[in-house]
Amino acid sequence: MPRPLEPVGNASRIGLGIAFFVLFVAGWAIATLGGFVSATFLADPLTMLADGWTLLTRFGFAGDIAITVWRVVGGFVLAAAVAVPVGILMGAYKPVEAFLEPFVSFARYLPASAFVPLLILWAGIGETQKLLVIFIGSVFQIILMVAVAVGQTRRDLVEAAYTLGCGERSVVRRVLVPANAPEIAEILRLVLGWAWTYVIVAELIGSSSGIGHMIIDSQALLATGQMIFGIIVIGLIGLVSDFLFKAANRALFPWKLA
Amino acid sequence: MSKLLIEGVSRVFPGVHGGAPTRALEPISLSVAANDFIAILGPSGCGKSTLLRIVAGLDRPTSGRVLLDGRAVQGPGADRGMVFQSYTLFPWLTVAQNIAFGLRERGVPETDRQAIVAQYVERVGLKGFERHWPRQLSGGMQQRTAIARALANNPEIMLLDEPFGALDTQTRSLMQELLLDIWERERKTVLFVTHDIEEAIFLASRVVVMSARPGRIKSDVPIDLPHPRHYTMKTTADFSALKARLTEEIRVEVLAAGAH
C-alpha cells in the first residue's frame, strides 16, 4: 500500500489512469454482451462504435460536433470577456463588490437550463439563443470566482508594491492581475466544463443541429448506441480541452511550477 | 537637520467586537539624522512594527505626524524603501525583474534599468540567479533580493522590519554582514526593527529601546563601535558591555509584558 501523500511515478500514473477506463469498458461489455442488461436500454460497446461510425459517415455527425464546439467556445469566450474584467474590478475595489456581489450571488443560482424557454421566446431558436444560454450559465460563476481570487491576493505583496512606488491603478495592473492570472485560468478551465452541460441542454430543446440534438433524435428511435456515442464524444472533447488548458497554463505560468 | 522626524506619533487600534481599544503606541517622538543606522529594539508586540509601518505610510497614526526631509508622510511611496519579514518577492517575476520593479514603475529606460539591476545583483551576491523564480531561492537569497529591490529604487530611507527574523542563525549573521557592508558603502539612512539584541548592536549606530505595550521609547543608546565592523567584534568587551546593558533593559520589559 502507498503511504498517504506519497507521490506516484509518471509511468504508473498514466497506467493507472488508463486502467480505470479499461475496467469501465470491461464492466460495460460484460453487462451488455453477457446479456445482463437488455439491448433496448443499453447498447453494448461494439454496437455503440458501429452506430458512431454510421453517424459520422452517413449522417454528418462531424458537423454536429463542430457546431456544438463552436457554440460552447463562442458563449464561453463572450462570458469570459465580460466576467474576468468585472471580477477583477469587484475583487480590487470594495465599493464595486458591495454594489454587484449581492446581485451576482443571486443570479449565480438561476439555473441556465430554466432560461431556455424564455430565451427561445426572446431570441428564437437560432445561434443567439444557444450562445445566451451558455453566457448566462457561465458569466456569473466566473465573475464571483475571479472576484474571490483577486480579493484574496496576499496583502504583503500589495504593500510591497506600494512601497516601491506603485499607485492604485498600477497595483491592479502589476500585482493583482499577474498574481491571480493562474487562478483565473484555472477558474476558466472549470467553468468551461460546466458550459458543456449548458450547451447540451440548449440543444435538447428547439435545435436542429448539434450533439444534443442528435441525442434527443436518437431517443425517439431508441438508438441507445448513438446516444452513448454522443455522450462519449462530449467526454472526449472535454478531456482534450482540459489537456489543452493545462498545457497552456504550464506554458504561460512557469513560475508556478518552477 | 534630521532626515526623518517622528513627532508625537501614537496608534490606537479600535476594539474588536465592542472590546476595549488597544493602545499599540504611546506618543513617540524620534529624530533620525541623515546616514544614520537606527535599530529599534523591543519585545514582541511592543508596537515597533506598527511604528515602522506608519513611517512607511502603510498605517496611519492616531495622532502625530511623520516628516521625511521636512515633508509630511501621507501614504506609502518610493522614497521609503521597505523590506518585510515575510517573503514579499513577486513570485511571477524573476530575480532581475523583481529588482527592476520600482524602476519600471518610474519609467526608467530599459538600458539604465539593466545597469542598475546588474549592479545590485552583484552587490547582494546573486550573480547567476538573475533569471531564477523566487520559489527557486532559499529564504536568505529571497531576502537579499528584497534588499536589492528596495535599494535599486534609491529611496531616501530604508525601512527594515525584522528582515532576517525567519532565517536560521548562520544565514542570519551572514545577512547582517552583507547589510552592514552595503551600509558602510552607501551610508543610506536606515530604520531597522528587530528583537535581537546582538543584531541591533552589531548593525546600528544608535539603538532605540522600546517598552512593552503600549510602546514608548525607553532609552536611546548610541553604539560607538568603530567601522568597518567585523563579525569578530561580537566577542569584544565593548560589545559584551552593551549587550549586557540592553539585555537588562529588554528583560525588564519582557517581564512587564508577561505581567499583563
Interface residues (C-beta under 8 A of the other chain):
Chain A: R154 D156 L157 E159 A160 A161 Y162 T163 L164 G165 C166 S170 R174 V175 P178 A179 A181 F253 P254 W255 K256 A258
Chain B: A56 G57 L58 G75 P76 G77 A78 R80 G81 M82 F84 S86 T88 F90 P91 W92 L93 F101 G102 E105 R106 H132 W133 P134 R135 Q136 A146 R149 A150 N153 L159
